[in-house]
Amino acid sequence: MKDDQHVLRAKATEDSSALLAPSVGIFTPSVSQGELVSAGQAVGTLDVLGVRHTLVVPAGTAGRVSHRIGGARTRVPVQYGDSLVTVSTASVSDSTTSHAAGVATTVSSLSFTAPMSGRFYGRPSPHEPAFVAAGDTVTHGQTVGLLEVMKTFNRLVYQGDGLPTEATIERVVPEDGDDVVRGDPILLLGSEGS
């Protein structure tokens, strides 16, 4: 895969700057919420038709990451002009609080990931309860959601190499209707289980 560098365009407001997607593609962030960034620093990559572009903070932009598209997801489909990362210039002096926030959003090392790309739904219909929620225990073979691919709904079944037969769900990452890419975390799991 080819790799090149692209300086992002910033849309500035009074106390923050939104770094905008230069193209349609798959964004893979390399910064987390609360992290300090400055001009010339890479904030992630954008894969556009097999070409990986390293995305760099533009000159005149520095501060703490206050928002990142996709939350804890590791690969996010984006459109041209989407705000990839919001950098808060007002929070530069508040290093202790922001660092704690950044640590809290670290992705769990144990996760159930999307087996294919599609649109995620966590419940069988809008008026029914979710298949699973944070704090639930999930076991092999259990349905944890639906993935819509080309107008067809596929059951997401908890299974996979390296996953315990039973685990506690720390968090369901995507919201109902979120687009996910193959390999994106669906469930962040606790280390408990056998």
C-alpha positions in Angstrom: 0.0 0.0 0.0 1.4 3.4 -1.0 1.7 6.1 1.7 1.9 9.9 1.3 1.4 13.0 3.6 -1.5 15.5 3.5 -1.8 18.6 5.6 -5.4 18.9 6.8 -7.6 22.0 6.4 -8.8 23.5 9.7 -12.2 25.2 10.3 -11.6 27.5 13.2 -14.2 28.7 15.7 -13.6 30.9 18.8 -11.9 28.2 21.0 -11.4 25.2 18.7 -10.5 24.0 15.3 -12.1 21.2 13.4 -9.7 19.2 11.1 -11.6 18.3 8.0 -11.5 15.1 5.8 -9.8 16.0 2.5 -11.6 13.1 0.7 -13.9 10.2 1.0 -12.1 7.2 2.6 -11.5 5.2 5.7 -10.0 7.2 8.6 -7.7 5.5 11.1 -7.0 7.8 14.0 -3.6 7.8 15.8 -4.6 10.3 18.6 -7.0 9.9 21.4 -9.4 12.3 23.2 -7.4 14.6 25.6 -4.1 14.2 23.7 -2.1 17.4 23.0 -1.5 18.0 19.3 0.4 20.7 17.4 1.3 21.7 13.8 3.1 19.1 11.8 1.9 16.2 14.0 0.1 13.2 12.4 -3.4 12.6 13.7 -4.1 9.5 11.6 -4.3 8.1 8.1 -6.9 8.1 5.4 -7.1 5.1 3.1 -8.5 6.2 -0.3 -8.7 3.4 -2.9 -5.6 1.6 -1.6 -3.5 4.8 -1.1 -2.8 5.6 2.5 -2.5 9.3 3.3 -0.9 10.4 6.6 -3.0 13.3 7.9 -1.1 16.2 9.5 -2.2 19.1 11.7 -1.9 22.4 9.8 0.3 25.3 10.8 -1.2 27.6 13.4 -3.3 24.8 15.0 -2.4 23.4 18.5 -4.4 22.2 21.5 -6.0 19.2 23.0 -8.2 16.7 21.1 -11.8 17.4 22.4 -13.6 15.1 19.9 -12.7 12.4 17.5 -15.0 11.1 14.8 -16.1 7.5 15.5 -15.4 7.6 19.3 -13.3 4.5 20.2 -13.6 2.9 16.7 -10.3 2.2 15.0 -11.5 2.6 11.4 -14.2 5.1 10.4 -15.7 5.6 7.0 -15.7 9.4 6.3 -17.0 11.8 3.6 -15.3 14.9 2.2 -15.4 17.7 4.8 -16.3 15.5 7.8 -14.7 16.8 11.0 -12.2 14.1 11.8 -10.7 15.6 15.0 -11.7 18.7 16.9 -8.8 20.5 18.7 -9.7 22.7 21.6 -7.3 25.6 22.0 -9.1 26.7 25.3 -8.1 23.5 27.1 -4.3 23.6 26.5 -3.6 24.8 30.0 -5.8 22.1 31.6 -3.4 19.2 31.1 -4.3 17.1 34.2 -8.0 16.7 33.5 -7.6 16.2 29.8 -4.9 13.5 30.3 -7.3 11.6 32.6 -10.1 11.9 29.9 -7.7 10.5 27.3 -6.7 7.6 29.5 -10.4 6.8 30.1 -11.2 6.5 26.4 -8.5 3.9 25.7 -9.9 0.9 23.8 -10.0 -2.4 25.6 -7.6 -5.0 24.4 -10.3 -7.6 24.3 -13.1 -6.9 21.8 -15.6 -8.6 19.5 -15.2 -7.0 16.1 -17.3 -6.6 13.0 -16.9 -9.6 10.6 -17.8 -7.4 7.6 -18.8 -3.8 6.8 -22.4 -2.7 7.2 -24.8 -0.7 9.3 -25.1 -1.9 12.9 -28.3 -2.3 14.9 -28.3 -3.3 18.5 -32.0 -4.3 18.8 -34.3 -6.4 16.6 -36.7 -3.4 16.1 -36.9 0.2 17.4 -39.4 -0.7 20.1 -37.7 -3.8 21.4 -34.9 -4.0 24.0 -31.3 -4.3 23.0 -29.7 -7.7 22.4 -27.0 -6.9 24.9 -25.9 -3.9 27.0 -22.9 -2.9 29.1 -22.7 -5.1 32.2 -24.3 -8.1 30.5 -22.5 -11.4 30.3 -22.2 -12.7 26.7 -21.6 -16.4 25.7 -20.5 -18.1 22.5 -23.4 -18.4 20.0 -25.4 -15.5 21.5 -26.8 -12.8 19.1 -25.3 -9.4 20.0 -26.8 -7.3 17.2 -27.7 -7.1 13.5 -25.6 -5.9 10.6 -27.4 -4.6 7.5 -25.4 -5.3 4.3 -27.0 -4.5 1.0 -30.6 -4.4 2.5 -30.1 -7.8 4.1 -30.0 -8.2 7.9 -27.3 -10.5 9.2 -27.2 -11.7 12.8 -24.0 -10.8 14.7 -23.2 -13.9 16.8 -20.6 -13.7 19.6 -17.8 -16.1 18.5 -14.2 -16.0 17.3 -10.6 -17.0 17.9 -9.1 -15.6 21.0 -12.4 -14.7 22.6 -13.4 -16.4 25.9 -16.5 -18.6 25.8 -18.1 -16.2 28.3 -17.2 -12.5 28.9 -18.6 -9.3 30.5 -19.5 -6.5 28.2 -17.8 -3.2 29.2 -19.4 -1.2 26.4 -21.3 -1.6 23.1 -19.2 0.7 20.8 -21.5 1.6 17.8 -24.9 3.3 18.2 -28.0 2.0 16.4 -27.6 3.0 12.7 -23.8 3.5 12.8 -21.8 2.3 9.8 -19.0 -0.1 10.8 -16.1 -1.4 8.8 -14.8 -5.0 9.0 -12.5 -5.1 12.1 -14.2 -2.3 14.0 -14.9 -3.1 17.7 -18.6 -3.9 18.3 -18.2 -5.0 22.0 -15.4 -4.0 24.4 -15.1 -7.0 26.8 -13.9 -7.4 30.4 -11.0 -9.8 31.0 -13.3 -12.0 33.1 -14.6 -15.2 31.6 -13.4 -18.7 30.8 
